[in-house]
Amino acid sequence: MDNVQKKRPSLENLIEGENFGLEILHPGGLDTTNELAQLCNIEKDSFVLDVASGTGESACFLAEKLGAQVIGIDASEYMIERARGKAKQRDLNVEFKNGDAHNLPFPNDTFDAVISECTVCLLNKEKVIQEMLRVVKPDGYVGIHDICWKEDTPERFKQRLAEIEGERPETLDGWKALFASAGFVDVTCLDKSYLIPMWVKEEMKELGIMGGIKIVSKVFKNWGLAGLADILESERIFQSKHTGYAIIVGRKPMSI
């Protein structure tokens, strides 16, 4: 039995263990990464940590285009190896490490900026945000972009997405409150919900017919018709009017 069969039927679990030809796994692509970088004051020689760095595309972008010094950390060995190969192919000095976002293997006050893209809602949000705060330098920035619920989202939508994908987004105000309660100041939240429908179209185009068939076949093999039904349901929720997207950035105060 391969590892994915031991997990719940979700697209997230499929992507963690197999290459379906998708390099950028978040709405807005590298334009969103670049906007996040600007909000976090990432520039040449900034020391940056990318939490849940995935395929390594964003970490490599920050190094190649902005001249930042970047470390990526991810819980998936498969993703780490994929990211290392990408950095080597592009001749970039980006380091990728296997590790847990809930217990970052770095000393306090290490990085100029810490980012995480479309992942925190899958984790223990409070713990991960607190860890990101711990390892960023005083006056440094922590920024994420992630799914956010609209205020009128039915509770059943929230419960089903949590059951199927393990994702527990916040509302825009909820994300802001999490950052503020962790100790951040000057918290900025930008509603980027318009990116989701554009992203869905772009991902479908990038996957192509064969990529779509590959995903359906893999889901059916691992989880049968019930698994296909679950994933279709999660996609309907993700694309519904109740699901939004946001960038959230906070600054670590000089004393905390």
C-alpha positions as CSV (number, residue, x, y, z in Angstrom):
1,M,0.0,0.0,0.0
2,D,1.5,3.4,-0.9
3,N,1.5,6.2,1.6
4,V,-1.3,8.2,0.0
5,Q,-3.7,5.3,0.6
6,K,-3.2,5.6,4.4
7,K,-4.5,9.2,4.3
8,R,-7.9,10.7,3.7
9,P,-9.1,11.2,0.1
10,S,-7.9,14.7,-0.6
11,L,-6.2,16.6,-3.4
12,E,-3.7,17.9,-0.9
13,N,-2.5,14.4,-0.1
14,L,-2.2,13.5,-3.7
15,I,-0.1,16.5,-4.5
16,E,2.2,15.8,-1.6
17,G,3.3,12.5,-3.1
18,E,3.2,12.8,-6.9
19,N,4.0,15.3,-9.7
20,F,0.9,16.1,-11.7
21,G,2.8,18.9,-13.6
22,L,1.7,21.7,-11.3
23,E,4.6,23.8,-10.0
24,I,2.8,26.7,-8.3
25,L,0.1,25.4,-5.9
26,H,-1.6,28.7,-4.8
27,P,-3.9,31.3,-6.3
28,G,-2.3,34.2,-8.2
29,G,0.9,32.3,-8.8
30,L,4.2,34.2,-8.5
31,D,2.4,37.5,-8.7
32,T,0.9,36.7,-5.3
33,T,4.3,35.6,-4.0
34,N,5.8,38.9,-5.2
35,E,3.1,41.0,-3.6
36,L,3.6,39.1,-0.3
37,A,7.3,39.7,-0.6
38,Q,6.8,43.5,-1.1
39,L,4.5,43.6,2.0
40,C,7.2,41.8,4.0
41,N,9.9,44.1,2.8
42,I,11.9,41.3,1.3
43,E,14.7,42.6,-0.8
44,K,18.3,41.8,-1.8
45,D,20.1,39.9,0.9
46,S,17.0,39.5,3.1
47,F,17.2,36.3,5.1
48,V,13.9,34.6,4.5
49,L,12.2,31.4,5.7
50,D,9.5,29.8,3.5
51,V,7.4,27.6,5.7
52,A,5.8,24.6,3.8
53,S,7.9,25.5,0.7
54,G,6.3,22.8,-1.4
55,T,7.8,22.5,-4.9
56,G,10.3,25.2,-4.1
57,E,9.0,27.5,-6.9
58,S,8.4,30.5,-4.6
59,A,11.7,30.1,-2.7
60,C,13.6,30.0,-5.9
61,F,11.7,33.0,-7.2
62,L,12.7,35.1,-4.1
63,A,16.3,34.1,-4.6
64,E,16.5,34.5,-8.3
65,K,14.4,37.7,-8.8
66,L,14.8,39.6,-5.5
67,G,18.3,38.4,-4.5
68,A,17.1,37.1,-1.1
69,Q,18.8,34.4,0.9
70,V,16.2,31.7,1.3
71,I,15.6,28.5,3.3
72,G,12.6,26.4,2.6
73,I,11.2,23.9,5.1
74,D,8.5,21.3,4.4
75,A,7.2,18.1,6.0
76,S,7.2,16.2,2.7
77,E,10.4,14.5,1.8
78,Y,9.1,14.2,-1.7
79,M,8.6,17.9,-2.0
80,I,12.0,18.7,-0.5
81,E,13.7,16.5,-3.1
82,R,11.7,18.1,-5.9
83,A,12.6,21.6,-4.6
84,R,16.3,20.7,-4.3
85,G,16.4,19.5,-7.8
86,K,14.8,22.7,-9.0
87,A,17.3,24.9,-7.2
88,K,20.2,22.8,-8.5
89,Q,18.9,23.0,-12.1
90,R,18.7,26.8,-11.8
91,D,22.0,27.1,-10.1
92,L,20.5,28.8,-7.1
93,N,21.9,28.7,-3.5
94,V,18.5,28.0,-1.8
95,E,18.5,25.5,1.0
96,F,15.6,23.1,1.6
97,K,15.1,21.2,4.8
98,N,12.6,18.6,6.0
99,G,10.9,19.8,9.2
100,D,7.7,20.5,11.1
101,A,6.1,24.0,10.9
102,H,4.8,23.6,14.4
103,N,8.4,23.2,15.8
104,L,10.7,25.2,13.5
105,P,14.3,24.0,13.8
106,F,15.8,27.5,14.1
107,P,16.8,29.8,17.0
108,N,14.7,32.8,18.1
109,D,15.1,36.0,16.0
110,T,16.8,34.4,13.0
111,F,15.1,35.7,9.9
112,D,14.3,39.1,8.4
113,A,11.0,37.7,7.1
114,V,9.0,34.5,7.3
115,I,6.3,33.5,4.8
116,S,3.9,30.6,4.2
117,E,1.7,30.2,1.2
118,C,-1.7,28.5,1.2
119,T,-0.8,26.1,3.9
120,V,-1.5,27.5,7.4
121,C,-5.2,26.6,7.3
122,L,-4.1,22.9,7.1
123,L,-2.1,23.1,10.3
124,N,-2.5,24.1,13.9
125,K,-2.8,27.8,13.0
126,E,-2.1,29.3,16.4
127,K,1.0,27.1,16.9
128,V,2.4,27.7,13.5
129,I,1.9,31.5,13.6
130,Q,3.5,31.6,17.0
131,E,6.5,29.7,15.7
132,M,6.8,32.0,12.8
133,L,6.8,35.0,15.2
134,R,9.5,33.3,17.3
135,V,12.0,32.9,14.5
136,V,11.6,36.2,12.8
137,K,13.8,39.1,14.0
138,P,12.2,42.0,16.0
139,D,10.8,44.5,13.5
140,G,10.7,41.7,10.9
141,Y,7.6,40.6,9.0
142,V,5.6,37.4,8.9
143,G,3.2,37.0,5.9
144,I,0.9,34.4,4.6
145,H,-1.8,34.1,2.0
146,D,-4.5,31.5,2.5
147,I,-8.1,30.5,2.1
148,C,-10.6,32.6,4.1
149,W,-14.3,32.1,4.7
150,K,-16.8,34.7,3.9
151,E,-18.8,35.9,7.0
152,D,-22.0,34.1,5.8
153,T,-20.4,30.7,5.2
154,P,-22.7,27.9,6.4
155,E,-21.2,25.8,9.2
156,R,-21.7,22.6,7.2
157,F,-19.3,23.9,4.5
158,K,-16.7,24.5,7.1
159,Q,-17.2,21.0,8.6
160,R,-17.1,19.2,5.3
161,L,-13.9,21.0,4.1
162,A,-12.2,20.1,7.4
163,E,-13.3,16.5,7.1
164,I,-12.2,16.0,3.5
165,E,-9.2,18.3,3.1
166,G,-8.2,18.9,6.7
167,E,-8.4,22.7,6.0
168,R,-9.8,25.0,8.6
169,P,-9.7,28.6,7.2
170,E,-10.6,31.7,9.1
171,T,-12.7,34.7,8.0
172,L,-10.7,37.8,7.1
173,D,-11.3,39.2,10.6
174,G,-10.4,35.8,12.1
175,W,-7.0,35.7,10.4
176,K,-6.3,39.3,11.5
177,A,-7.3,38.4,15.1
178,L,-5.0,35.3,15.1
179,F,-2.0,37.5,14.1
180,A,-2.9,40.2,16.6
181,S,-3.4,37.7,19.5
182,A,0.0,36.1,18.7
183,G,1.7,39.5,19.3
184,F,2.0,41.0,15.8
185,V,1.5,44.7,15.2
186,D,0.5,46.7,12.1
187,V,-1.4,43.6,10.8
188,T,-2.6,44.0,7.2
189,C,-5.3,41.9,5.6
190,L,-6.0,42.1,1.9
191,D,-9.0,40.4,0.3
192,K,-7.8,38.5,-2.8
193,S,-10.9,36.4,-3.3
194,Y,-11.1,37.4,-7.0
195,L,-8.0,35.2,-7.6
196,I,-9.8,31.9,-6.9
197,P,-11.9,31.5,-10.1
198,M,-8.9,32.7,-12.2
199,W,-6.6,30.2,-10.5
200,V,-9.1,27.3,-11.0
201,K,-9.1,28.0,-14.8
202,E,-5.3,28.3,-14.9
203,E,-4.8,25.1,-13.0
204,M,-7.2,23.2,-15.3
205,K,-5.4,24.5,-18.3
206,E,-2.0,23.6,-16.9
207,L,-3.2,20.1,-15.9
208,G,-4.7,19.4,-19.3
209,I,-6.9,16.5,-20.2
210,M,-4.3,13.9,-19.4
211,G,-3.4,15.4,-16.1
212,G,-7.1,15.4,-15.1
213,I,-7.4,11.8,-16.1
214,K,-4.3,11.0,-14.1
215,I,-5.8,12.6,-11.0
216,V,-9.2,10.9,-11.4
217,S,-7.5,7.5,-11.9
218,K,-5.2,8.0,-8.8
219,V,-8.2,9.0,-6.6
220,F,-10.3,6.0,-7.8
221,K,-7.4,3.6,-7.3
222,N,-6.8,4.8,-3.7
223,W,-10.3,5.6,-2.5
224,G,-12.9,4.4,-5.0
225,L,-16.1,6.1,-5.9
226,A,-16.5,7.5,-2.4
227,G,-13.2,9.2,-2.6
228,L,-14.1,10.7,-6.0
229,A,-17.3,12.0,-4.5
230,D,-15.5,13.6,-1.5
231,I,-13.0,15.4,-3.8
232,L,-15.7,16.7,-6.1
233,E,-17.5,18.0,-3.0
234,S,-14.4,19.8,-1.7
235,E,-13.9,21.4,-5.1
236,R,-17.5,22.6,-5.1
237,I,-17.0,24.2,-1.7
238,F,-13.6,25.7,-2.7
239,Q,-15.2,27.3,-5.8
240,S,-18.4,28.5,-4.0
241,K,-19.3,32.1,-3.2
242,H,-18.5,31.3,0.4
243,T,-14.8,30.7,-0.1
244,G,-12.4,33.6,-0.4
245,Y,-8.7,34.2,-0.3
246,A,-6.5,36.7,1.5
247,I,-3.0,38.0,2.2
248,I,-2.2,38.6,5.9
249,V,1.0,40.3,7.1
250,G,2.1,41.4,10.5
251,R,5.3,43.0,12.0
252,K,7.1,41.6,15.1
253,P,7.5,44.5,17.6
254,M,10.9,45.4,18.9
255,S,10.0,44.1,22.3
256,I,7.6,41.2,22.9
